[in-house]
Amino acid sequence: MSATARSSVGAVAIGKNEGERLKICLQSLATQVSHLVYVDSGSSDGSVELARSVDVDVVELDPEIPFTAARARNAGVERLTQIAAGLKYAQLIDGDCELVEGWIEEAVDFLEANEEYAAAAGRLRERFPDASVFNYLCDVEWNSPIGEAKSCGGIAVMRIRAFESVGGFTPDLIAGEEPELCVRLRQEGWKIRRLDEEMALHDAAMMHLSQWWKRGVRAGHAYAEGSHLHGAPPERMWVRESRRIVAWGLILPTLALAFAPLTGWFSLLLLLAYPLNVVRIARRLRSEGEARPWTLALFLMLGKFPEAIGWIRFQRGKLTGNRSSIIEHKGG
């Protein structure tokens, strides 16, 4: 990577109790950026000390204010611009990821040649996709289409000028903060691109059903809040996803169970819609070349239940005025 290109890029890594993963993350960034900031959200495993021991600039978030990834990234970019005025780009990354050597140079080259783009992301892979079915599900999720994109995900090279022009992330969003930011960027005329380049390895370390369930609750909350914020035309952000959550996770099981005593339990036949839909989804996935279509189809269907809980959680918070706290799925 040329010295000129490297001097235009800083990095913001965020995390909480990432341990060895954070060490790998910081090492992967050190040779690719001119300045590096780590933002910690209340770690108790020595992450702050680790980062400082390798001369990384550390921001410790005030625990009196609820932690969110959005808040952490905002604080990181703010600190980055304070210690290195004039930086053009910020590599955003989570502390459980390892950046691929050469990725930033590819992203910067693209952004330098295309001034209308606010952010560039690449291919994100799960480090251990075969370690658990839940890691496999993450690996499938990361495999998003190449080309023009509506959002970039949390790991991307961001043009700082564009980021600042829309006020950065919405800090109190507990999930879905990157797609929400990208909605506002696109509304201001910016574009998002996913490049056909290897970008990073992600270590979900998701080995337990309880972790998958909590992640599903968080996703449901994100879908509900996203559709609340940007569900109006023309964006219609996550309106379809929210409707599917309500239909499959709430309405269908409620109808089947509520009318069971009145119908001689025949209403329970409505529940056959679930296996039938799994079959339909699996056939479609198989035709698209998915390696494990039945596994993916089953969990896509089952996921509507934790997502429904997250959807309800957001609606309840909206009615009461009590925002949900961050939903953490790591640690079992």
Secondary structure by P-SEA (a helix, b strand, c coil): ccaaaaaabbbbbbbcccaaaaaaaaaaacccccbbbbbbcccccaaaaaaaaaccbbbbccccccccaaaaaaaaaaaaaaaccccccccccccccccccaaaaaaaaaaaacccccccccccccccccccaaaaaaaaaacccccccccccccccccaaaaaaacccccccccaaaaaaaaaaaaabbbbbbccccccccccccccaaaaaaaaaaaaaaaaaaaaaccccccccaaaaaaaaaaccccaaaaaaaaccccccccccccaaaaaaaaaaaaaaaaaccccaaaaaaaaaaaaaaaaaaaaaaaaaaaacccccccccccc
